[in-house]
Amino acid sequence: MNNKSVGSLNGSLVMKVAAFMIIIAGVMYAKSIITPFLLALFISIICAQPISWLKKKRVPGWLAIVIILLGLVLLFSGFALLIGGTVSSFSRNVLKYESTLTTISNSYVRFLNEKGLKIPEDQVISLIQPARILEFTAGALNGVLNMMGNTFLIFLIILFILMEFGSFSIKAKAIMNKSDESTDYFSTIIKNIRHYLGIKTLVCILTGVFIYLALLIIGVDYPLLWALIAALMNYIPNIGSIIAAIPAVLFALVQFGLGGALWTLGSFLFVNNVLGNFIEPRIMGKGLGLSTLVVFLSLLFWGFILGPVGMFLSIPLTMIIKIVLEQNDKTRGFAILLGTPAEARIYLQHKEQAKKQQIKKDTPEG
């Protein structure tokens, strides 16, 4: 009997793992359809707040949606023009830095050869070129721009989501058995995502502004380009700021040499540390509710499944999964694993208090 029960449990586990793998494979196969929808969904969640504010100011609902959509169109159009113009100018002028980079690389190679290392100068020069810096930068920018996919499709999805946004809670009540809990459940997901994306967007804007000012003071060419990359890559947790710093530091090395590269690197480190370790935690409040390890693993997981879009949206997607897992007693343990140690301690305290109360109820008086 025990062997049968163990076999059934193993069979059930295998079926769940197989179902999970099939779902992941299906998501990866349908990535071109899912990613525009996810982008539109999260942009709509951010836009819902200003639309609600406009409605409170007695602006008709349809007009509020039109105003916000026009604002998005202007924002994305301006962003695309800035990026396109800066990259085009960068491409035209990249050859003038060729001689500087050649001199720097030759001096480093000679220094290393004097220390006993045998490094062919021709191979190093062929590997380190301004064109490679441009290729790296263009690749990062293309990854960001490719996230938008079909812009018209994304805006169309945003339009329909915003038009139906008010009816989601009613539909949730109709689907769920417990209407009050379903509304709270839906509101919690929206509130947490809006809170995170709103704060993160503010931090990204501040990062871009401060990086732009720092590079402008140092004198690095194309400071707007590097600032835009820094602001966008800041959405990617842990490694985004590192990815953003690499092309700017390399270009400063080409333009000014080692001193300029160190000043540029120091500027990136200072801005990201101040904003990431002091400003962001204070205005984020209670935090993400996710452990540091889970944040990094979610970045790898969603990046593998959805590509660059998954990396940008890894935190909101993981937060949704954690909130969903918290709603069921059977899956609450997985939510605790995704959460922080502080949340686990609070859960243990509540559990101990519930045990004590149950013991008091079961113990006869007197």
C-alpha positions as CSV (number, residue, x, y, z in Angstrom):
1,M,0.0,0.0,0.0
2,N,2.9,2.3,0.9
3,N,4.6,1.4,-2.4
4,K,1.5,2.3,-4.3
5,S,1.1,5.7,-2.5
6,V,4.8,6.5,-3.1
7,G,4.4,5.5,-6.8
8,S,1.3,7.7,-7.2
9,L,3.1,10.6,-5.6
10,N,6.1,10.2,-7.9
11,G,3.8,9.9,-10.9
12,S,2.0,13.0,-9.9
13,L,5.3,14.9,-9.4
14,V,6.5,13.7,-12.8
15,M,3.2,14.9,-14.4
16,K,3.5,18.3,-12.8
17,V,7.1,18.7,-13.9
18,A,6.1,17.6,-17.5
19,A,3.2,20.0,-17.5
20,F,5.5,22.8,-16.3
21,M,8.0,22.1,-19.0
22,I,5.3,22.0,-21.7
23,I,4.0,25.4,-20.5
24,I,7.5,26.9,-20.6
25,A,8.1,25.5,-24.1
26,G,4.7,26.9,-25.2
27,V,5.5,30.4,-23.8
28,M,8.9,30.4,-25.5
29,Y,7.3,29.3,-28.8
30,A,4.6,32.1,-28.5
31,K,7.1,34.7,-27.3
32,S,6.4,37.0,-30.3
33,I,2.7,37.2,-29.2
34,I,3.2,37.2,-25.4
35,T,5.8,39.9,-25.1
36,P,3.8,42.7,-26.8
37,F,0.9,41.8,-24.6
38,L,3.0,41.8,-21.4
39,L,4.5,45.2,-22.4
40,A,1.1,46.6,-23.1
41,L,-0.3,45.2,-19.8
42,F,2.4,46.7,-17.6
43,I,2.3,50.1,-19.5
44,S,-1.5,50.1,-19.0
45,I,-1.1,49.5,-15.2
46,I,1.1,52.5,-15.0
47,C,-1.2,54.6,-17.2
48,A,-4.3,53.7,-15.1
49,Q,-3.2,56.0,-12.3
50,P,-3.0,59.3,-14.3
51,I,-6.3,58.3,-16.1
52,S,-7.9,57.9,-12.7
53,W,-6.6,61.3,-11.7
54,L,-7.9,63.0,-14.9
55,K,-11.3,61.4,-14.2
56,K,-11.4,62.9,-10.7
57,K,-10.8,66.3,-12.4
58,R,-14.1,65.7,-14.3
59,V,-12.3,64.8,-17.6
60,P,-14.5,62.2,-19.5
61,G,-13.1,58.7,-19.5
62,W,-12.6,58.4,-23.3
63,L,-10.8,61.8,-23.4
64,A,-8.5,60.8,-20.5
65,I,-7.5,57.7,-22.4
66,V,-6.8,59.7,-25.5
67,I,-4.7,62.2,-23.6
68,I,-2.6,59.5,-22.0
69,L,-2.1,57.6,-25.3
70,L,-1.1,60.8,-27.1
71,G,1.4,61.4,-24.4
72,L,2.8,57.9,-24.8
73,V,3.1,58.4,-28.6
74,L,5.0,61.7,-28.2
75,L,7.3,60.1,-25.5
76,F,8.2,57.0,-27.6
77,S,8.6,59.1,-30.8
78,G,10.9,61.5,-29.1
79,F,12.9,58.7,-27.6
80,A,13.3,57.0,-30.9
81,L,14.4,60.2,-32.6
82,L,17.0,60.9,-29.9
83,I,18.4,57.4,-30.1
84,G,18.4,57.3,-33.9
85,G,20.1,60.7,-34.2
86,T,22.7,60.0,-31.6
87,V,23.7,56.6,-32.9
88,S,23.8,58.0,-36.5
89,S,26.2,60.7,-35.4
90,F,28.2,58.2,-33.4
91,S,28.6,56.0,-36.5
92,R,29.8,58.9,-38.6
93,N,32.5,60.0,-36.2
94,V,33.7,56.6,-34.9
95,L,36.7,56.5,-37.3
96,K,38.4,59.6,-35.7
97,Y,39.0,57.7,-32.5
98,E,40.8,54.9,-34.4
99,S,44.3,56.4,-33.9
100,T,43.8,57.1,-30.2
101,L,42.6,53.6,-29.5
102,T,45.5,52.1,-31.5
103,T,48.0,54.2,-29.5
104,I,46.5,53.1,-26.2
105,S,46.3,49.4,-27.1
106,N,49.9,49.4,-28.4
107,S,51.2,51.0,-25.2
108,Y,49.4,48.4,-23.1
109,V,50.7,45.6,-25.2
110,R,54.3,46.8,-25.0
111,F,53.9,47.2,-21.2
112,L,52.7,43.6,-20.9
113,N,55.4,42.3,-23.2
114,E,58.0,44.0,-21.0
115,K,56.6,42.1,-18.1
116,G,57.2,38.8,-19.8
117,L,53.9,38.2,-21.6
118,K,54.0,37.4,-25.3
119,I,51.1,39.2,-26.8
120,P,50.9,39.8,-30.6
121,E,50.1,43.4,-31.2
122,D,48.3,42.7,-34.5
123,Q,45.8,40.4,-32.8
124,V,45.1,42.9,-30.0
125,I,44.5,45.7,-32.5
126,S,42.1,43.6,-34.5
127,L,40.1,42.7,-31.4
128,I,39.9,46.2,-29.9
129,Q,38.4,48.7,-32.3
130,P,36.0,51.6,-32.0
131,A,33.7,49.7,-34.3
132,R,33.4,47.0,-31.7
133,I,32.3,49.5,-29.1
134,L,29.7,50.8,-31.6
135,E,28.6,47.2,-32.3
136,F,28.2,46.5,-28.5
137,T,26.3,49.8,-28.0
138,A,24.1,49.3,-31.0
139,G,23.4,45.7,-29.9
140,A,22.2,46.9,-26.5
141,L,20.1,49.6,-28.0
142,N,18.6,47.3,-30.6
143,G,17.7,44.9,-27.8
144,V,15.8,47.7,-26.0
145,L,14.1,48.9,-29.2
146,N,13.2,45.4,-30.2
147,M,11.3,45.1,-27.0
148,M,8.7,47.4,-28.4
149,G,8.1,44.9,-31.2
150,N,5.2,46.1,-33.3
151,T,4.5,49.5,-31.8
152,F,1.1,49.8,-33.4
153,L,0.0,46.5,-32.0
154,I,1.2,47.4,-28.5
155,F,-0.7,50.7,-28.5
156,L,-3.8,49.0,-29.8
157,I,-3.6,46.5,-26.9
158,I,-3.0,49.3,-24.4
159,L,-6.1,51.1,-25.8
160,F,-8.4,48.1,-25.3
161,I,-6.9,47.2,-21.9
162,L,-7.5,50.8,-20.6
163,M,-11.1,50.7,-22.0
164,E,-11.8,47.4,-20.1
165,F,-9.7,48.2,-17.0
166,G,-12.6,49.2,-14.9
167,S,-14.5,45.9,-15.5
168,F,-11.7,43.6,-14.4
169,S,-12.6,43.6,-10.8
170,I,-16.3,42.9,-11.6
171,K,-15.2,39.9,-13.8
172,A,-12.9,38.7,-11.0
173,K,-15.9,38.7,-8.6
174,A,-17.9,36.8,-11.0
175,I,-15.2,34.1,-11.5
176,M,-14.1,33.8,-7.9
177,N,-16.3,32.3,-5.2
178,K,-15.4,34.8,-2.6
179,S,-16.0,38.2,-4.1
180,D,-14.4,40.3,-1.4
181,E,-11.2,38.3,-1.4
182,S,-11.0,38.2,-5.2
183,T,-11.2,42.0,-5.3
184,D,-8.5,42.4,-2.7
185,Y,-6.4,39.8,-4.5
186,F,-6.7,41.7,-7.8
187,S,-6.1,45.1,-6.1
188,T,-3.0,43.8,-4.4
189,I,-1.4,42.7,-7.7
190,I,-2.2,46.0,-9.4
191,K,-1.0,48.0,-6.4
192,N,2.3,46.2,-6.0
193,I,3.1,46.3,-9.8
194,R,2.2,50.0,-10.0
195,H,4.2,50.8,-6.9
196,Y,7.3,49.0,-8.2
197,L,7.2,50.3,-11.8
198,G,6.4,53.8,-10.7
199,I,9.3,54.0,-8.3
200,K,11.7,52.2,-10.7
201,T,10.8,54.6,-13.5
202,L,11.6,57.5,-11.2
203,V,14.9,56.0,-10.2
204,C,15.7,55.3,-13.9
205,I,15.0,58.9,-14.9
206,L,17.2,60.2,-12.0
207,T,19.9,57.8,-13.0
208,G,19.9,59.1,-16.6
209,V,19.9,62.7,-15.5
210,F,22.8,62.3,-13.1
211,I,24.8,60.2,-15.5
212,Y,24.2,62.8,-18.3
213,L,25.4,65.7,-16.0
214,A,28.5,63.7,-14.9
215,L,29.5,62.8,-18.4
216,L,28.9,66.4,-19.5
217,I,31.3,67.6,-16.8
218,I,33.9,65.0,-17.7
219,G,33.5,65.9,-21.4
220,V,32.7,62.4,-22.8
221,D,31.2,62.7,-26.2
222,Y,27.5,61.7,-26.7
223,P,26.6,61.9,-23.0
224,L,22.9,61.7,-23.9
225,L,23.4,58.3,-25.5
226,W,25.2,56.9,-22.5
227,A,22.6,58.4,-20.2
228,L,19.7,56.9,-22.1
229,I,21.4,53.5,-22.0
230,A,22.0,53.9,-18.3
231,A,18.4,54.9,-17.6
232,L,16.9,52.0,-19.6
233,M,19.3,49.3,-18.4
234,N,18.5,50.3,-14.8
235,Y,15.2,48.5,-15.2
236,I,17.2,45.3,-15.3
237,P,18.1,44.3,-11.7
238,N,21.6,43.6,-10.5
239,I,23.4,43.5,-13.9
240,G,21.6,46.3,-15.8
241,S,23.8,49.1,-14.4
242,I,27.0,47.0,-15.2
243,I,25.9,46.5,-18.8
244,A,25.2,50.2,-19.2
245,A,28.6,51.3,-17.8
246,I,30.7,49.1,-20.2
247,P,30.2,51.0,-23.5
248,A,30.5,54.4,-21.8
249,V,33.7,53.5,-20.0
250,L,35.2,51.9,-23.1
251,F,34.4,55.0,-25.1
252,A,35.9,57.3,-22.4
253,L,39.0,55.2,-22.6
254,V,39.2,55.8,-26.3
255,Q,38.6,59.5,-26.0
256,F,40.6,60.4,-22.9
257,G,42.7,57.4,-22.0
258,L,42.9,55.7,-18.6
259,G,42.1,58.8,-16.6
260,G,38.9,59.6,-18.4
261,A,37.8,56.0,-18.2
262,L,38.4,55.9,-14.4
263,W,36.4,59.2,-13.9
264,T,33.6,57.7,-16.0
265,L,33.6,54.5,-14.1
266,G,33.6,56.3,-10.8
267,S,30.6,58.4,-11.9
268,F,28.6,55.3,-12.8
269,L,29.5,53.6,-9.5
270,F,28.7,56.7,-7.4
271,V,25.3,57.4,-9.1
272,N,24.2,53.7,-9.1
273,N,25.3,53.2,-5.5
274,V,23.6,56.3,-4.1
275,L,20.4,55.8,-6.0
276,G,20.3,52.0,-5.7
277,N,21.4,51.6,-2.1
278,F,20.1,54.8,-0.4
279,I,17.4,56.6,-2.4
280,E,15.5,53.7,-4.0
281,P,15.1,51.6,-0.8
282,R,13.8,54.7,1.1
283,I,11.2,55.6,-1.5
284,M,10.4,52.0,-2.3
285,G,9.1,51.6,1.3
286,K,8.5,47.9,2.2
287,G,10.6,46.7,-0.7
288,L,9.9,44.1,-3.4
289,G,9.0,41.3,-1.1
290,L,11.6,39.1,-3.0
291,S,14.9,37.8,-1.8
292,T,18.1,38.9,-3.5
293,L,18.7,35.4,-4.8
294,V,15.2,35.2,-6.2
295,V,15.7,38.6,-7.9
296,F,18.8,37.4,-9.7
297,L,17.4,33.9,-10.6
298,S,14.2,35.5,-11.9
299,L,16.3,37.7,-14.1
300,L,17.9,34.6,-15.6
301,F,14.7,32.7,-15.8
302,W,12.5,35.3,-17.5
303,G,15.4,36.4,-19.7
304,F,15.8,32.9,-21.0
305,I,12.1,32.5,-21.7
306,L,11.1,35.9,-23.0
307,G,14.4,37.5,-24.0
308,P,15.1,41.2,-23.2
309,V,11.4,41.8,-22.3
310,G,11.7,39.1,-19.7
311,M,14.7,40.7,-18.2
312,F,13.0,44.1,-18.0
313,L,9.8,42.6,-16.5
314,S,11.4,39.9,-14.4
315,I,10.6,41.6,-11.1
316,P,6.9,42.3,-11.8
317,L,6.3,38.9,-13.2
318,T,7.9,37.2,-10.2
319,M,5.9,39.4,-7.8
320,I,2.7,38.3,-9.5
321,I,3.6,34.6,-9.1
322,K,4.4,35.2,-5.4
323,I,1.1,37.0,-4.8
324,V,-0.8,34.1,-6.5
325,L,1.1,31.5,-4.5
326,E,0.2,33.3,-1.2
327,Q,-3.5,32.9,-1.8
328,N,-3.5,29.1,-1.3
329,D,-2.4,27.2,1.8
330,K,-0.9,24.5,-0.3
331,T,1.3,26.8,-2.3
332,R,2.1,29.4,0.5
333,G,5.4,27.6,1.2
334,F,6.6,28.4,-2.3
335,A,5.7,32.0,-1.7
336,I,7.8,32.0,1.5
337,L,10.7,30.7,-0.5
338,L,10.4,33.5,-2.9
339,G,10.1,36.1,-0.2
340,T,12.6,37.7,2.2
341,P,13.8,36.3,5.5
342,A,11.8,39.1,7.3
343,E,8.6,37.9,5.8
344,A,9.4,34.3,6.8
345,R,10.0,35.4,10.4
346,I,6.7,37.2,10.4
347,Y,4.9,34.1,9.1
348,L,6.5,32.0,11.8
349,Q,5.4,34.5,14.5
350,H,1.8,34.4,13.2
351,K,2.0,30.6,13.1
352,E,3.2,30.4,16.7
353,Q,0.5,32.8,17.9
354,A,-2.1,30.7,16.1
355,K,-0.8,27.6,17.9
356,K,-0.9,29.2,21.3
357,Q,-4.4,30.4,20.7
358,Q,-5.5,26.9,19.6
359,I,-3.9,25.4,22.7
360,K,-5.7,27.9,25.0
361,K,-9.0,26.9,23.3
362,D,-8.3,23.2,23.7
363,T,-7.2,23.5,27.3
364,P,-10.1,23.2,29.7
365,E,-10.5,26.1,32.2
366,G,-9.7,25.6,35.8
